Amino acid sequence: MGAVTVGIHEGGCLCGATRYRTEGEPLRVTICHCRFCQRATGAAFMVEPIFRLENVSVTRGAPSIYTHISTGSGKRLYIHSCSTCATKLYVTFERFPDTCGIYSGTFDDPTWFPIEPGSARHIFIDEARPETHLPAGFPMFHQHAVANDGTQRDPFFFDTQRAVGWQQAPRRPSQQS
């Protein structure tokens, strides 16, 4: 009987000083629309494949770690970034100590993992930017999929694609003459 081949996927920062490797498939893919993820990525949402911590290793460099306290859970998030160029690479969690979320755009091939209803979910959709389009058939959560007490929340699903977002778009500064 032959050896089992494990999928190895690598990624790294902008300058190349810090590199990492993941083994196997993600446990799931979280698409997070919370304000923290919007700020952390500079984008409308974060695409975050979640791995067992033991399946992620740094292969070059030594990331710096920024500790952030979640406004939702009060728990610590540890953002691991390149010490040279400050690219955010992955996040580990006090709340979920055995897992690691990768900033998906840092993979050498950020399209290698599927984003499908059976493997991905959208969370914090109540904080989504105005006119964010959410796909049909995916598990959706108004907030996090896990309550602060550890209880799993039940997902809901859209039958058709939906445009969602803040109830009222942020006001733009008025123009002065």
C-alpha positions as CSV (number, residue, x, y, z in Angstrom):
1,M,0.0,0.0,0.0
2,G,1.4,3.4,-1.0
3,A,1.9,6.4,1.2
4,V,-1.0,8.9,1.5
5,T,-0.2,12.2,-0.3
6,V,-1.0,15.2,1.8
7,G,-1.7,18.5,-0.1
8,I,1.0,21.0,0.7
9,H,0.3,24.7,0.0
10,E,2.7,27.5,0.5
11,G,2.4,31.3,0.9
12,G,4.1,34.3,2.2
13,C,4.4,38.0,2.5
14,L,5.0,40.7,0.0
15,C,8.7,41.0,0.4
16,G,9.4,37.2,0.7
17,A,11.1,37.4,4.1
18,T,8.3,35.3,5.8
19,R,7.0,32.1,4.3
20,Y,4.5,29.4,5.6
21,R,3.2,26.0,4.6
22,T,-0.2,24.4,5.2
23,E,-0.8,20.6,5.0
24,G,-4.1,19.1,4.0
25,E,-7.4,20.7,3.3
26,P,-8.9,23.5,5.4
27,L,-11.4,22.4,8.1
28,R,-13.7,25.0,6.6
29,V,-13.6,28.4,4.9
30,T,-15.0,31.4,6.8
31,I,-16.0,34.5,4.9
32,C,-16.1,37.1,7.5
33,H,-17.8,40.5,7.1
34,C,-17.1,41.9,10.6
35,R,-15.5,45.4,11.0
36,F,-12.3,43.8,12.4
37,C,-11.8,41.7,9.2
38,Q,-12.7,44.7,7.0
39,R,-10.0,46.8,8.8
40,A,-7.4,43.9,8.9
41,T,-7.7,43.2,5.2
42,G,-8.6,46.7,3.9
43,A,-11.4,45.0,1.9
44,A,-15.1,44.3,2.2
45,F,-14.6,40.9,3.9
46,M,-11.9,38.3,4.7
47,V,-11.7,34.9,3.0
48,E,-10.2,32.7,5.7
49,P,-9.5,29.0,5.3
50,I,-9.3,27.5,8.8
51,F,-6.6,24.8,9.5
52,R,-5.6,22.8,12.5
53,L,-2.7,24.7,14.1
54,E,-0.5,21.6,13.8
55,N,-1.0,21.8,10.0
56,V,0.5,25.3,9.6
57,S,4.2,26.0,9.9
58,V,6.5,28.9,9.2
59,T,9.2,27.9,6.8
60,R,11.2,31.2,6.6
61,G,11.4,34.2,8.9
62,A,9.8,34.9,12.3
63,P,6.5,36.7,12.2
64,S,5.7,39.5,14.6
65,I,2.6,39.0,16.6
66,Y,0.0,41.7,17.3
67,T,-2.5,40.9,20.1
68,H,-6.0,42.3,19.6
69,I,-9.0,41.9,22.0
70,S,-12.2,41.0,20.1
71,T,-15.0,43.4,20.8
72,G,-17.4,40.6,20.3
73,S,-16.0,37.8,22.5
74,G,-13.5,39.7,24.7
75,K,-10.9,37.1,23.7
76,R,-7.5,37.6,22.2
77,L,-6.7,37.3,18.5
78,Y,-3.1,37.0,17.6
79,I,-2.3,38.4,14.1
80,H,1.0,37.0,12.7
81,S,2.6,39.4,10.2
82,C,5.9,39.7,8.4
83,S,8.4,41.6,10.6
84,T,9.8,43.3,7.5
85,C,6.9,44.4,5.3
86,A,4.0,44.0,7.8
87,T,1.9,41.7,5.5
88,K,-0.7,39.9,7.7
89,L,-0.3,36.2,7.1
90,Y,-2.5,34.3,9.6
91,V,-4.4,34.7,12.8
92,T,-4.6,32.4,15.9
93,F,-7.2,32.6,18.5
94,E,-7.4,32.4,22.3
95,R,-11.0,31.2,21.9
96,F,-10.2,28.4,19.4
97,P,-6.6,27.5,20.4
98,D,-6.2,24.5,18.1
99,T,-7.0,26.4,14.9
100,C,-5.4,29.0,12.6
101,G,-7.0,31.2,10.0
102,I,-4.9,32.1,6.9
103,Y,-5.3,35.4,5.1
104,S,-6.2,33.7,1.9
105,G,-4.6,36.3,-0.4
106,T,-1.2,35.4,1.0
107,F,-1.2,31.9,-0.5
108,D,1.0,31.5,-3.6
109,D,-2.1,30.3,-5.3
110,P,-5.1,31.8,-3.4
111,T,-7.6,29.8,-5.5
112,W,-6.4,26.3,-4.6
113,F,-9.2,25.6,-2.1
114,P,-12.9,25.5,-3.0
115,I,-15.4,28.0,-1.7
116,E,-18.6,25.9,-1.8
117,P,-21.7,25.6,0.4
118,G,-20.5,22.4,2.0
119,S,-17.2,23.8,3.1
120,A,-17.7,27.5,3.6
121,R,-19.9,29.9,5.6
122,H,-20.5,33.6,5.8
123,I,-20.4,35.2,9.3
124,F,-21.2,38.7,10.6
125,I,-23.4,39.5,7.6
126,D,-25.1,42.2,9.6
127,E,-21.9,44.2,9.4
128,A,-21.4,43.6,5.6
129,R,-20.7,46.7,3.5
130,P,-23.7,48.1,1.7
131,E,-24.6,46.2,-1.4
132,T,-22.5,43.1,-0.6
133,H,-23.8,40.2,-2.6
134,L,-24.2,37.0,-0.7
135,P,-24.6,33.7,-2.6
136,A,-27.6,31.3,-2.4
137,G,-27.2,28.0,-0.6
138,F,-24.3,28.9,1.8
139,P,-24.7,28.8,5.5
140,M,-25.2,32.4,6.8
141,F,-24.9,33.9,10.3
142,H,-25.9,37.3,11.4
143,Q,-23.0,37.3,13.9
144,H,-20.4,34.6,14.7
145,A,-21.3,31.0,14.1
146,V,-20.4,30.2,17.7
147,A,-21.9,32.2,20.6
148,N,-19.6,33.5,23.3
149,D,-20.7,30.6,25.6
150,G,-19.5,28.1,23.0
151,T,-23.0,27.2,21.7
152,Q,-23.1,26.6,17.9
153,R,-25.6,28.8,16.3
154,D,-28.0,27.5,13.6
155,P,-27.3,28.8,10.1
156,F,-29.8,30.1,7.7
157,F,-29.7,30.1,3.9
158,F,-30.8,32.3,1.1
159,D,-32.7,30.7,-1.8
160,T,-31.3,33.3,-4.2
161,Q,-28.4,35.7,-4.2
162,R,-29.0,38.7,-2.0
163,A,-27.6,42.2,-1.7
164,V,-27.2,42.9,2.0
165,G,-25.3,45.5,4.1
166,W,-25.7,48.1,6.7
167,Q,-29.2,49.3,7.0
168,Q,-28.1,52.7,6.0
169,A,-25.0,53.4,4.1
170,P,-22.5,55.7,5.9
171,R,-23.0,59.3,5.2
172,R,-20.5,61.0,3.1
173,P,-19.0,64.3,4.3
174,S,-20.9,67.2,2.9
175,Q,-19.2,69.4,0.4
176,Q,-18.5,72.9,1.4
177,S,-18.6,75.7,-1.1
